[in-house]
Amino acid sequence: MQRPTPIDEEYTFADGVIISETDLNGIITYANRKFIEISGYSKEELIGKPHSIIRHPDMPKAAFKELWDTIQADKEWQGLVKNLRKDGRYYWVDTYIKPIFKEGVKTGYIAARHPAKRMDVLSIINTYARMLEDEKS
């Protein structure tokens, strides 16, 4: 599947919780209706794909490294993420991710996301921009 070309237009949503589950490699195994609605992808387009399908290029690799390091260490992660919709628009979410354990064995991860508060987005934009610049140099 070809990744959409980002456009500088924000998609906002006021309510609801986006839920997804992945296997240990970040492959989507579950997407709730809100995730399907907000991402613009169908359920069939999401299930079986890497969660990075919605990764916006404005997100620094270092932010995702921290996320993966945290959840692979069996800890919970929380942070702001800028995601990319199928139509190229972006949306900001406050994200909470934790490992899923079944009978004591880690089987994957579950993420819950809700609309990010504008003041939180404004406070992280410059940090992410600096991180991206550092990655380019």
N, CA, C and O atoms as a DFTB+ gen file, in Angstrom:
548 C
 N C O
     1  1       0.844      -1.177       0.000
     2  2       0.000       0.000       0.000
     3  2       0.892       1.243       0.000
     4  3       1.834       1.342       0.786
     5  1       0.588       2.173      -0.876
     6  2       1.363       3.403      -0.962
     7  2       0.964       4.358       0.162
     8  3      -0.217       4.548       0.456
     9  1       1.997       4.958       0.785
    10  2       1.727       5.909       1.864
    11  2       1.199       7.210       1.271
    12  3       1.646       7.633       0.205
    13  1       0.248       7.847       1.957
    14  2      -0.285       9.109       1.442
    15  2       0.749      10.233       1.524
    16  3       1.657      10.206       2.355
    17  1       0.591      11.201       0.660
    18  2       1.424      12.397       0.716
    19  2       0.826      13.322       1.769
    20  3      -0.347      13.684       1.679
    21  1       1.619      13.708       2.764
    22  2       1.085      14.596       3.814
    23  2       0.688      15.962       3.243
    24  3       1.379      16.528       2.396
    25  1      -0.430      16.466       3.726
    26  2      -0.834      17.834       3.412
    27  2      -0.932      18.587       4.732
    28  3      -1.183      17.995       5.782
    29  1      -0.733      19.879       4.664
    30  2      -0.708      20.684       5.888
    31  2      -2.120      21.102       6.284
    32  3      -2.467      22.283       6.284
    33  1      -2.918      20.097       6.622
    34  2      -4.292      20.343       7.052
    35  2      -4.610      19.403       8.200
    36  3      -4.507      18.183       8.069
    37  1      -4.993      19.979       9.318
    38  2      -5.284      19.170      10.492
    39  2      -6.708      18.638      10.450
    40  3      -7.648      19.337      10.072
    41  1      -6.833      17.387      10.846
    42  2      -8.130      16.754      11.042
    43  2      -8.355      16.740      12.545
    44  3      -7.554      16.183      13.295
    45  1      -9.433      17.347      12.976
    46  2      -9.699      17.385      14.414
    47  2     -10.924      16.545      14.742
    48  3     -11.854      16.416      13.945
    49  1     -10.893      15.986      15.925
    50  2     -12.052      15.264      16.438
    51  2     -12.157      15.587      17.915
    52  3     -11.153      15.780      18.601
    53  1     -13.379      15.642      18.386
    54  2     -13.610      16.158      19.733
    55  2     -13.796      15.079      20.790
    56  3     -13.572      15.320      21.976
    57  1     -14.199      13.911      20.371
    58  2     -14.495      12.907      21.395
    59  2     -14.174      11.517      20.893
    60  3     -13.813      11.313      19.734
    61  1     -14.316      10.585      21.786
    62  2     -14.080       9.193      21.448
    63  2     -12.660       8.771      21.767
    64  3     -11.762       9.599      21.922
    65  1     -12.479       7.475      21.860
    66  2     -11.171       6.908      22.150
    67  2     -10.806       5.952      21.018
    68  3     -11.577       5.063      20.658
    69  1      -9.627       6.156      20.476
    70  2      -9.091       5.274      19.444
    71  2      -8.376       4.129      20.162
    72  3      -7.507       4.354      21.004
    73  1      -8.756       2.912      19.818
    74  2      -8.128       1.733      20.418
    75  2      -7.550       0.869      19.304
    76  3      -8.188       0.637      18.277
    77  1      -6.338       0.404      19.532
    78  2      -5.754      -0.574      18.615
    79  2      -4.921      -1.547      19.423
    80  3      -4.459      -1.243      20.523
    81  1      -4.743      -2.724      18.850
    82  2      -3.864      -3.726      19.430
    83  2      -2.915      -4.172      18.336
    84  3      -3.268      -4.210      17.157
    85  1      -1.690      -4.511      18.756
    86  2      -0.706      -5.028      17.814
    87  2      -0.060      -6.278      18.384
    88  3      -0.170      -6.576      19.574
    89  1       0.610      -6.993      17.509
    90  2       1.434      -8.100      17.984
    91  2       2.753      -7.505      18.486
    92  3       2.892      -6.284      18.567
    93  1       3.701      -8.346      18.815
    94  2       4.965      -7.872      19.374
    95  2       5.801      -7.073      18.378
    96  3       6.707      -6.340      18.772
    97  1       5.497      -7.215      17.095
    98  2       6.232      -6.498      16.049
    99  2       5.533      -5.236      15.580
   100  3       5.979      -4.600      14.626
   101  1       4.437      -4.863      16.242
   102  2       3.717      -3.649      15.850
   103  2       2.751      -3.841      14.695
   104  3       2.317      -2.861      14.090
   105  1       2.408      -5.077      14.378
   106  2       1.428      -5.357      13.326
   107  2       0.038      -5.279      13.942
   108  3      -0.234      -5.911      14.964
   109  1      -0.837      -4.502      13.315
   110  2      -2.182      -4.268      13.862
   111  2      -2.999      -5.558      13.827
   112  3      -3.128      -6.208      12.790
   113  1      -3.546      -5.910      14.992
   114  2      -4.404      -7.092      15.108
   115  2      -5.850      -6.712      15.444
   116  3      -6.763      -7.524      15.294
   117  1      -6.046      -5.473      15.899
   118  2      -7.387      -4.997      16.248
   119  2      -7.430      -3.483      16.051
   120  3      -6.489      -2.773      16.405
   121  1      -8.522      -3.006      15.488
   122  2      -8.757      -1.571      15.323
   123  2     -10.232      -1.302      15.622
   124  3     -11.109      -1.888      14.988
   125  1     -10.509      -0.415      16.590
   126  2     -11.913      -0.124      16.887
   127  2     -12.493       0.831      15.837
   128  3     -11.768       1.364      14.997
   129  1     -13.789       1.031      15.900
   130  2     -14.469       1.870      14.908
   131  2     -13.922       3.290      14.869
   132  3     -13.841       3.892      13.798
   133  1     -13.544       3.834      16.027
   134  2     -13.014       5.202      16.084
   135  2     -11.674       5.276      15.356
   136  3     -11.399       6.258      14.667
   137  1     -10.846       4.257      15.500
   138  2      -9.562       4.231      14.796
   139  2      -9.799       4.222      13.289
   140  3      -9.150       4.958      12.546
   141  1     -10.729       3.387      12.845
   142  2     -11.070       3.311      11.423
   143  2     -11.577       4.667      10.934
   144  3     -11.157       5.147       9.881
   145  1     -12.472       5.278      11.694
   146  2     -13.040       6.578      11.318
   147  2     -11.959       7.663      11.240
   148  3     -11.870       8.373      10.238
   149  1     -11.149       7.794      12.273
   150  2     -10.179       8.886      12.346
   151  2      -9.035       8.686      11.357
   152  3      -8.576       9.652      10.748
   153  1      -8.567       7.455      11.189
   154  2      -7.440       7.204      10.283
   155  2      -7.839       7.306       8.814
   156  3      -7.004       7.592       7.956
   157  1      -9.114       7.071       8.532
   158  2      -9.581       7.103       7.147
   159  2      -9.368       5.791       6.408
   160  3      -9.734       5.665       5.239
   161  1      -8.776       4.816       7.087
   162  2      -8.556       3.498       6.481
   163  2      -9.707       2.569       6.847
   164  3     -10.363       2.755       7.871
   165  1      -9.944       1.577       6.011
   166  2     -10.931       0.552       6.357
   167  2     -10.282      -0.447       7.316
   168  3      -9.060      -0.485       7.458
   169  1     -11.105      -1.239       7.958
   170  2     -10.595      -2.275       8.865
   171  2      -9.658      -3.212       8.111
   172  3      -8.611      -3.605       8.627
   173  1     -10.042      -3.564       6.889
   174  2      -9.243      -4.478       6.078
   175  2      -7.885      -3.870       5.705
   176  3      -6.896      -4.587       5.553
   177  1      -7.850      -2.550       5.559
   178  2      -6.585      -1.889       5.237
   179  2      -5.662      -1.773       6.450
   180  3      -4.450      -1.626       6.292
   181  1      -6.218      -1.837       7.647
   182  2      -5.419      -1.701       8.867
   183  2      -4.929      -3.031       9.421
   184  3      -3.754      -3.170       9.758
   185  1      -5.816      -4.000       9.514
   186  2      -5.457      -5.281      10.130
   187  2      -4.367      -5.968       9.291
   188  3      -4.480      -6.116       8.074
   189  1      -3.319      -6.374       9.994
   190  2      -2.212      -7.049       9.314
   191  2      -1.124      -6.112       8.821
   192  3      -0.106      -6.559       8.293
   193  1      -1.336      -4.815       8.991
   194  2      -0.337      -3.822       8.560
   195  2       0.437      -3.310       9.770
   196  3      -0.060      -3.363      10.896
   197  1       1.652      -2.814       9.541
   198  2       2.401      -2.221      10.660
   199  2       1.698      -0.950      11.143
   200  3       1.132      -0.198      10.349
   201  1       1.744      -0.729      12.438
   202  2       1.097       0.466      12.995
   203  2       1.701       1.737      12.402
   204  3       1.076       2.797      12.416
   205  1       2.906       1.620      11.889
   206  2       3.569       2.777      11.277
   207  2       2.858       3.258      10.013
   208  3       3.254       4.270       9.435
   209  1       1.825       2.558       9.579
   210  2       1.032       2.991       8.426
   211  2       0.485       4.411       8.653
   212  3       0.247       5.148       7.696
   213  1       0.288       4.785       9.923
   214  2      -0.245       6.115      10.223
   215  2       0.831       7.063      10.748
   216  3       0.516       8.147      11.240
   217  1       2.084       6.667      10.647
   218  2       3.179       7.517      11.149
   219  2       3.361       8.736      10.253
   220  3       3.543       8.609       9.042
   221  1       3.310       9.897      10.854
   222  2       3.516      11.144      10.116
   223  2       5.016      11.414      10.028
   224  3       5.734      11.192      11.002
   225  1       5.503      11.890       8.880
   226  2       6.943      12.152       8.744
   227  2       7.460      13.260       9.659
   228  3       8.673      13.398       9.820
   229  1       6.580      14.047      10.258
   230  2       7.016      15.071      11.218
   231  2       7.382      14.483      12.576
   232  3       7.910      15.187      13.437
   233  1       7.106      13.209      12.769
   234  2       7.439      12.572      14.041
   235  2       8.881      12.080      14.008
   236  3       9.261      11.321      13.117
   237  1       9.685      12.512      14.979
   238  2      11.085      12.077      14.997
   239  2      11.227      10.596      15.327
   240  3      10.463      10.043      16.117
   241  1      12.224       9.967      14.705
   242  2      12.495       8.553      14.971
   243  2      12.810       8.329      16.443
   244  3      12.456       7.295      17.010
   245  1      13.479       9.303      17.060
   246  2      13.866       9.171      18.475
   247  2      12.647       9.028      19.383
   248  3      12.710       8.335      20.399
   249  1      11.544       9.675      19.027
   250  2      10.328       9.562      19.844
   251  2       9.812       8.120      19.816
   252  3       9.382       7.589      20.840
   253  1       9.859       7.497      18.646
   254  2       9.390       6.122      18.542
   255  2      10.385       5.136      19.141
   256  3       9.987       4.085      19.645
   257  1      11.673       5.462      19.092
   258  2      12.663       4.612      19.749
   259  2      12.385       4.569      21.247
   260  3      12.418       3.504      21.863
   261  1      12.108       5.744      21.830
   262  2      11.796       5.802      23.259
   263  2      10.530       4.995      23.559
   264  3      10.483       4.243      24.532
   265  1       9.524       5.153      22.733
   266  2       8.265       4.422      22.892
   267  2       8.549       2.920      22.889
   268  3       8.140       2.210      23.808
   269  1       9.249       2.432      21.858
   270  2       9.517       0.992      21.743
   271  2      10.402       0.495      22.877
   272  3      10.159      -0.580      23.426
   273  1      11.424       1.264      23.231
   274  2      12.292       0.850      24.345
   275  2      11.469       0.676      25.623
   276  3      11.702      -0.250      26.400
   277  1      10.511       1.573      25.831
   278  2       9.681       1.545      27.040
   279  2       8.750       0.332      27.057
   280  3       8.719      -0.420      28.031
   281  1       8.001       0.149      25.985
   282  2       7.020      -0.943      25.998
   283  2       7.685      -2.313      25.882
   284  3       7.161      -3.297      26.405
   285  1       8.831      -2.390      25.204
   286  2       9.536      -3.674      25.142
   287  2      10.139      -4.048      26.493
   288  3      10.441      -5.213      26.749
   289  1      10.311      -3.035      27.359
   290  2      10.779      -3.291      28.727
   291  2       9.605      -3.560      29.670
   292  3       9.764      -3.524      30.890
   293  1       8.431      -3.827      29.103
   294  2       7.214      -4.164      29.847
   295  2       6.694      -3.012      30.693
   296  3       6.059      -3.230      31.725
   297  1       6.962      -1.786      30.257
   298  2       6.462      -0.597      30.946
   299  2       5.406       0.074      30.078
   300  3       5.275      -0.225      28.890
   301  1       4.660       0.981      30.689
   302  2       3.634       1.736      29.976
   303  2       4.243       3.023      29.441
   304  3       5.128       3.603      30.071
   305  1       3.767       3.475      28.271
   306  2       4.266       4.698      27.643
   307  2       3.103       5.645      27.396
   308  3       2.012       5.219      27.018
   309  1       3.342       6.919      27.611
   310  2       2.333       7.947      27.330
   311  2       3.031       9.118      26.655
   312  3       4.121       9.519      27.064
   313  1       2.402       9.663      25.623
   314  2       2.974      10.823      24.940
   315  2       2.079      11.311      23.824
   316  3       1.051      10.708      23.514
   317  1       2.493      12.419      23.224
   318  2       1.745      12.996      22.111
   319  2       2.316      12.501      20.794
   320  3       3.532      12.415      20.622
   321  1       1.427      12.178      19.871
   322  2       1.831      11.664      18.568
   323  2       1.034      12.371      17.479
   324  3      -0.178      12.559      17.586
   325  1       1.753      12.757      16.429
   326  2       1.120      13.312      15.236
   327  2       0.991      12.171      14.239
   328  3       1.992      11.589      13.822
   329  1      -0.240      11.852      13.858
   330  2      -0.511      10.747      12.947
   331  2      -0.954      11.252      11.583
   332  3      -1.400      12.389      11.433
   333  1      -0.819      10.383      10.603
   334  2      -1.149      10.693       9.214
   335  2      -2.365       9.874       8.781
   336  3      -2.366       8.645       8.854
   337  1      -3.397      10.585       8.328
   338  2      -4.596       9.922       7.813
   339  2      -4.373       9.442       6.381
   340  3      -3.432       9.868       5.712
   341  1      -5.227       8.573       5.931
   342  2      -5.151       8.063       4.558
   343  2      -5.262       9.186       3.531
   344  3      -4.669       9.102       2.456
   345  1      -6.018      10.237       3.853
   346  2      -6.201      11.346       2.910
   347  2      -5.071      12.383       2.972
   348  3      -5.124      13.395       2.273
   349  1      -4.045      12.135       3.809
   350  2      -2.896      13.033       3.891
   351  2      -2.982      14.071       4.993
   352  3      -1.984      14.714       5.318
   353  1      -4.176      14.243       5.579
   354  2      -4.285      15.181       6.699
   355  2      -3.664      14.558       7.938
   356  3      -3.439      13.349       7.991
   357  1      -3.391      15.389       8.929
   358  2      -2.789      14.895      10.165
   359  2      -3.733      15.106      11.334
   360  3      -4.654      15.920      11.274
   361  1      -3.485      14.355      12.398
   362  2      -4.234      14.520      13.641
   363  2      -3.317      14.216      14.810
   364  3      -2.466      13.330      14.743
   365  1      -3.508      14.970      15.882
   366  2      -2.718      14.814      17.103
   367  2      -3.499      14.004      18.123
   368  3      -4.694      14.218      18.329
   369  1      -2.802      13.070      18.758
   370  2      -3.436      12.271      19.800
   371  2      -2.536      12.171      21.021
   372  3      -1.310      12.143      20.918
   373  1      -3.176      12.118      22.169
   374  2      -2.515      11.800      23.420
   375  2      -2.610      10.278      23.513
   376  3      -3.707       9.721      23.555
   377  1      -1.476       9.622      23.543
   378  2      -1.409       8.175      23.388
   379  2      -0.926       7.488      24.663
   380  3      -0.016       7.966      25.339
   381  1      -1.546       6.376      24.971
   382  2      -1.166       5.542      26.105
   383  2      -1.030       4.118      25.578
   384  3      -1.973       3.573      25.004
   385  1       0.138       3.518      25.771
   386  2       0.394       2.166      25.268
   387  2       0.916       1.292      26.404
   388  3       1.733       1.723      27.218
   389  1       0.431       0.071      26.435
   390  2       0.948      -0.871      27.432
   391  2       0.998      -2.266      26.833
   392  3       0.253      -2.585      25.907
   393  1       1.885      -3.092      27.372
   394  2       1.974      -4.475      26.900
   395  2       0.739      -5.275      27.306
   396  3       0.095      -4.987      28.315
   397  1       0.427      -6.276      26.504
   398  2      -0.646      -7.229      26.800
   399  2       0.018      -8.540      27.220
   400  3       0.902      -9.050      26.532
   401  1      -0.418      -9.069      28.346
   402  2       0.096     -10.354      28.828
   403  2      -1.044     -11.360      28.893
   404  3      -2.129     -11.055      29.388
   405  1      -0.789     -12.555      28.390
   406  2      -1.753     -13.651      28.499
   407  2      -1.028     -14.819      29.158
   408  3      -0.041     -15.339      28.639
   409  1      -1.547     -15.211      30.316
   410  2      -0.950     -16.299      31.100
   411  2       0.535     -16.026      31.364
   412  3       1.369     -16.930      31.308
   413  1       0.840     -14.762      31.652
   414  2       2.197     -14.374      32.008
   415  2       3.149     -14.167      30.847
   416  3       4.323     -13.862      31.060
   417  1       2.666     -14.328      29.617
   418  2       3.511     -14.166      28.438
   419  2       3.065     -12.927      27.666
   420  3       1.880     -12.755      27.376
   421  1       4.028     -12.067      27.336
   422  2       3.686     -10.862      26.559
   423  2       3.341     -11.279      25.140
   424  3       4.122     -11.944      24.461
   425  1       2.134     -10.867      24.700
   426  2       1.654     -11.259      23.372
   427  2       1.513     -10.084      22.414
   428  3       1.363     -10.278      21.208
   429  1       1.561      -8.876      22.942
   430  2       1.395      -7.720      22.077
   431  2       1.247      -6.457      22.893
   432  3       1.659      -6.385      24.050
   433  1       0.639      -5.446      22.253
   434  2       0.473      -4.146      22.889
   435  2      -0.918      -3.608      22.595
   436  3      -1.502      -3.888      21.548
   437  1      -1.434      -2.834      23.535
   438  2      -2.713      -2.159      23.341
   439  2      -2.482      -0.667      23.512
   440  3      -1.763      -0.230      24.410
   441  1      -3.108       0.105      22.631
   442  2      -2.971       1.561      22.677
   443  2      -4.350       2.199      22.734
   444  3      -5.280       1.786      22.042
   445  1      -4.453       3.214      23.578
   446  2      -5.662       4.035      23.662
   447  2      -5.238       5.470      23.385
   448  3      -4.272       5.970      23.962
   449  1      -5.968       6.114      22.504
   450  2      -5.627       7.490      22.132
   451  2      -6.879       8.354      22.149
   452  3      -7.965       7.911      21.775
   453  1      -6.705       9.588      22.589
   454  2      -7.811      10.548      22.544
   455  2      -7.257      11.855      21.987
   456  3      -6.040      12.025      21.905
   457  1      -8.138      12.780      21.605
   458  2      -7.647      14.033      21.029
   459  2      -6.676      14.725      21.984
   460  3      -6.934      14.833      23.183
   461  1      -5.574      15.184      21.440
   462  2      -4.589      15.899      22.253
   463  2      -5.100      17.311      22.543
   464  3      -5.771      17.926      21.715
   465  1      -4.772      17.804      23.720
   466  2      -5.124      19.177      24.074
   467  2      -4.221      20.131      23.297
   468  3      -3.023      19.889      23.152
   469  1      -4.813      21.223      22.798
   470  2      -4.075      22.180      21.974
   471  2      -2.831      22.703      22.692
   472  3      -1.773      22.824      22.075
   473  1      -2.939      23.015      23.986
   474  2      -1.780      23.542      24.714
   475  2      -0.660      22.510      24.793
   476  3       0.515      22.877      24.783
   477  1      -1.008      21.217      24.872
   478  2       0.008      20.167      24.893
   479  2       0.704      20.054      23.534
   480  3       1.923      19.896      23.458
   481  1      -0.084      20.136      22.473
   482  2       0.486      20.087      21.114
   483  2       1.446      21.254      20.916
   484  3       2.561      21.071      20.428
   485  1       1.014      22.452      21.294
   486  2       1.865      23.629      21.116
   487  2       3.158      23.514      21.900
   488  3       4.187      24.047      21.484
   489  1       3.116      22.828      23.023
   490  2       4.329      22.704      23.839
   491  2       5.292      21.645      23.300
   492  3       6.473      21.675      23.646
   493  1       4.832      20.715      22.470
   494  2       5.710      19.638      21.979
   495  2       6.202      19.868      20.554
   496  3       7.202      19.272      20.155
   497  1       5.534      20.705      19.783
   498  2       5.890      20.904      18.369
   499  2       7.355      21.291      18.207
   500  3       8.056      20.709      17.379
   501  1       7.826      22.254      18.977
   502  2       9.212      22.702      18.830
   503  2      10.201      21.613      19.239
   504  3      11.263      21.476      18.632
   505  1       9.859      20.852      20.251
   506  2      10.727      19.753      20.686
   507  2      10.873      18.736      19.559
   508  3      11.986      18.312      19.249
   509  1       9.766      18.346      18.948
   510  2       9.817      17.380      17.852
   511  2      10.585      17.953      16.659
   512  3      11.345      17.232      16.012
   513  1      10.398      19.228      16.364
   514  2      11.117      19.860      15.243
   515  2      12.629      19.828      15.494
   516  3      13.401      19.538      14.581
   517  1      13.049      20.122      16.718
   518  2      14.478      20.059      17.068
   519  2      15.001      18.631      16.934
   520  3      16.098      18.412      16.421
   521  1      14.227      17.679      17.388
   522  2      14.634      16.280      17.293
   523  2      14.809      15.869      15.839
   524  3      15.759      15.160      15.506
   525  1      13.898      16.308      14.965
   526  2      14.002      16.004      13.547
   527  2      15.254      16.641      12.941
   528  3      15.951      16.012      12.145
   529  1      15.530      17.867      13.312
   530  2      16.749      18.541      12.821
   531  2      17.996      17.781      13.255
   532  3      18.931      17.611      12.472
   533  1      18.008      17.326      14.503
   534  2      19.155      16.564      15.010
   535  2      19.339      15.264      14.224
   536  3      20.466      14.822      14.002
   537  1      18.241      14.664      13.810
   538  2      18.322      13.416      13.042
   539  2      18.880      13.653      11.643
   540  3      19.507      12.765      11.064
   541  1      18.656      14.840      11.104
   542  2      19.130      15.167       9.746
   543  2      20.615      15.519       9.736
   544  3      21.284      15.384       8.712
   545  1      21.123      15.970      10.878
   546  2      22.535      16.417      10.893
   547  2      23.493      15.336      11.324
   548  3      24.701      15.569      11.382
